[in-house]
Amino acid sequence: MPHGHHPSDERARLILPQLPLDDLLAELQSRLEAVRGTRDRAHALLEAVVSIGGELDLNTVLRRITEAASTLAEARYAALGVVSEEGERLAHFVTVGMTDEEIGRIGHWPHGHGILGLLIREPRPLRLKDLNGHPDAHGFPAGHPPMRAFLGMPVLVRGEVFGNLYLTEKAGGEPFGEEDEIVVAALATAAGVAIENARLYEETRWRERWLEAAAEVSTALLSGTDPDEAIALVVRRVRDVVGAGLAAIGLADDETGEIVIVAADGERAGALTGLRVPIDRAIGGGVYTSGTPLRLVDGQEPLRRTGFRLDLEVGPLLSVPLGQGASARGVLTVVNPPGGTPFSDSAQRLMEAFAAQAAVALELADRRRDAERLALLEDRDRIAKDLHDTVIQQLFATAMTLMSAIKMTERPDVAARVQRSVDDLDGTIRQIRSTIFALQATADGEESLRGRLHAVVDAAAERLGFAPTERLDGPMDTLVPEEIGEHLLAVVREALSNIARHARATEAAVVVEVGDVLRLRVEDDGVGISGTGRRSGLRNMRERARALGGSSTAGPRPEGGTVLRWSVPLDGGAGAE
C-alpha cells in the first residue's frame, strides 16, 4: 500500500457521487426551488379556496374560480363553461384573459362542440399538448386567438357535473403538467362546494323576494286594486324576482283565436303591449293549449317563426301557463337578451307560483265585475219599479183629475190650458216609461240598440249645432230584431244628416215607439222640403221600409218644418202605416 494512502479514503471516494461540486449545488438549488414552488402553489391554492368560499353571489363565484384557475395553472386563457340542465351543451360561459376586442371578433361563445363537447360527454380531466391535433377538435372561429396547450377539468356539485374549467396557453409555451392537473383538480373540488353554497344562498334570496312580492300582490288583490293594475304589478314583480330583462302577460281571446299582450315590463315593453298574435303562431301558444311550461336557451328562432317583425332580441326564455285546464287564461313569459343567463328550475317554480296568482287576479277581477254588474242591475231594477209603481201612477192619477176638470169648466181658454197640461203629463209619462225601459235594458247598454241610437243622436248634435230631443218608448232592446235595428239606425242617421245639410233648423226631435209596430218620427222646425234637388236620402228610407213590409213618408208639419214618419211591423204582419 502506498505511503499516505489510507483504505478509508478509498471507500469515501466510492461512496460520494462522481459529480463536480457545482453540479451538486445546482441540483440542490433546483430541488429547493421545486419545494418552494410547491409551497407557493399550495399557499396560492389555499388563498383561492378562501376567496371563492367567502363569496355568495353565484356570478362572482364563477368568475373568481376562473381567475384562480388561470393563476394557479399559469394559463393565459381560462374559461368556465356551465353545462345546461339536460347535460348536452353549454348554457353559460365565463372567460378570463381575452380583451373586449377579441371577444367582439369571435362573435359568440361556444355552444359545447369539439373538445368542449368531449368534456361534457366524458367529464374527466383532459391534458393535451396541442388541442388542434385531437381528433375531436373542430378548429376555431375567425378572430379567435391561437391556442395549443390545453387542460380541462370537470366541476362537480353534489356528484353532478355543473360545468368544466378550460385552460389554454401555459406560460412559457410549455404543456400543462401533472402538478397543474392536481392543483386545478383541488380547486375544482373547492369550487363545487362554493358553487353549491352560492346556489343555496341565491335560492334563499329568491324565496325571500318571492314572499315579499307575493304578499304585495295579495294585498293589492284583497284591497280591491284595479285588475289591470294588479296584473301590471304581477309582471313587474316577476321580472324583478327572476332577474329577467322583459316580462309579459298574454291573455287568450278564444273568439279571435289570438293571444293579446295585456301587460309588459322591461325593455321594449311598450312595443309589446296590445300586440295580438294568433295562438298557433305565438311562442306561448303551445304553453296555453297544452298547459306545459316552455324553457329555451335561445328564443330568437321561435320568435322569427311567429312572422312578426319586432325590434326585439330574444335569448333565454321561460313561459308558463296562467291557470290549468279549462281555467287557463293565457301565459306569463320572461325573456333575457341573447347571451343572458338561462332560467333555472327555481326560476320556473317561482314563475309558476306567480302565474297562479295572476290567474287568481283575473278570476277575482271577473267575479268583482260580475258582482258590480249584478248590483247595478238590481239598483236599476229597483229604480224602474219605483218609477212605474209610484211616479207614473201618481202622474196618471193627476192627468185623470185634470181630464175631469176640463168637463167641469165652461171657459174655453181654461179648458185649453188644462188640456195642454194633460198632454204634458202624457209626454212626461212616456219619457219616464222610456227611462224605465232603458234601466231594464242589458248592462252592456253601449252595445244595445237603445244605446246605439242614443250615440247616433248625440253624434248629430255637432253637425246640427244643437242637441235634438229624444224619446224612446217601448222594449226596444228585446222586441226589435237586429236587422230592423240596423235599418232604424241608418234611417235616423240619414234623417238627422238631411236636417243638418238642408233644413236650417233650430230644433229637432227623434221619437221611437215600439209595440207590434216600430214607429219612428223625426221632425224639425226648419225651412221644409225643397221642391227641387235630389231626394236620394228619402228614397233610400222608403226602400228600407218597403223591404221590411213597412212605409215611409215625409212632409210639412203644421207648426212649420218637416216631419218624417217611418214604420215597420215587428210581428211579421202588415200593420205599418
Secondary structure, 3 states (H helix, E strand, C coil): CCCCCCHHHHHHHHHCCCCCHHHHHHHHHHHHHHHHHHHHHHHHHHHHHHHHHCCCCHHHHHHHHHHHHHHHCCEEEEEEEEECCCCCCEEEEEEECCCHHHHHHHCCCCCCCHHHHHHHHCCCCEEECCHHHCCCCCCCCCCCCCCCCEEEEEEEECCEEEEEEEEEEEHHHCCCCHHHHHHHHHHHHHHHHHHHHHHHHHHHHHHHHHHHHHHHHHHHHHCCCCHHHHHHHHHHHHHHHHCCCEEEEEEEECCCCEEEEEEEEECCHHHHCCCEEECCCCCCHHHHHHCCCEEECCCHHHHHHCCCCCCCCCCCEEEEEECCHHHCCEEEEEECCCCCCCCCHHHHHHHHHHHHHHHHHHHHHHHHHHHHHHHHHHHHHHHHHHHHHHHHHHHHHHHHHHHHHHHHCCCHHHHHHHHHHHHHHHHHHHHHHHHHHHHCCCCCHHHCHHHHHHHHHHHHHHHHCCCCEEEEECCHHHHCCHHHHHHHHHHHHHHHHHHHHHHCCCCEEEEEEECCEEEEEEEECCCCCCCCCCCHHHHHHHHHHHHCCCEEEEEECCCCCEEEEEEEECCCCCCCC
